[in-house]
């Protein structure tokens, strides 16, 4: 998988409310994701209340 496919998979997991799976996927593919790891990991933070808004903002540029 290329970086765009990996990011798309994370988005798919988050949209399906599979946050723990998304976190694990990011961890499993952190080397392949490179600089995107920080951006993706930051979506989870300590409080998930605004997660959907953050995800929409992160992926809206695509």
C-alpha positions as CSV (number, residue, x, y, z in Angstrom):
1,X,0.0,0.0,0.0
2,X,1.2,3.5,-0.7
3,X,0.8,6.4,1.8
4,X,-2.5,7.6,0.2
5,X,-4.0,4.1,0.5
6,X,-2.8,3.9,4.2
7,X,-4.3,7.3,5.0
8,X,-7.6,6.2,3.2
9,X,-7.7,3.1,5.4
10,X,-7.3,5.1,8.6
11,X,-10.1,7.4,7.4
12,X,-12.3,4.4,6.6
13,X,-11.7,3.0,10.1
14,X,-12.5,6.3,11.8
15,X,-15.6,6.8,9.8
16,X,-16.7,3.3,10.9
17,X,-16.2,4.4,14.6
18,X,-13.3,1.8,14.8
19,X,-11.0,4.2,16.7
20,X,-8.9,1.5,18.4
21,X,-8.4,-0.3,15.1
22,X,-7.4,3.0,13.5
23,X,-4.9,3.7,16.2
24,X,-3.4,0.1,15.9
25,X,-3.3,0.5,12.1
26,X,-1.4,3.7,12.4
27,X,1.0,2.1,14.9
28,X,1.5,-1.0,12.6
29,X,2.2,1.2,9.6
30,X,4.1,4.1,11.2
31,X,7.2,3.6,9.1
32,X,5.3,3.6,5.9
33,X,3.2,6.6,6.9
34,X,6.3,8.7,7.7
35,X,5.3,12.3,8.4
36,X,1.6,11.5,8.3
37,X,1.8,9.6,11.6
38,X,2.0,12.8,13.6
39,X,-1.0,14.3,11.8
40,X,-3.1,11.1,12.0
41,X,-2.2,10.4,15.7
42,X,-3.1,14.0,16.5
43,X,-6.7,13.3,15.5
44,X,-7.2,11.2,18.5
45,X,-5.8,13.4,21.3
46,X,-7.1,13.1,24.8
47,X,-10.7,14.0,24.0
48,X,-12.5,12.4,21.1
49,X,-15.5,14.8,21.2
50,X,-14.2,16.9,18.2
51,X,-12.7,13.9,16.3
52,X,-15.1,13.9,13.4
53,X,-14.6,17.7,12.8
54,X,-10.8,17.2,12.9
55,X,-11.0,14.3,10.5
56,X,-13.2,16.2,8.1
57,X,-10.7,19.1,8.3
58,X,-7.7,16.9,7.7
59,X,-9.1,15.1,4.7
60,X,-11.0,18.0,3.1
61,X,-7.9,19.0,1.2
62,X,-7.9,15.8,-0.9
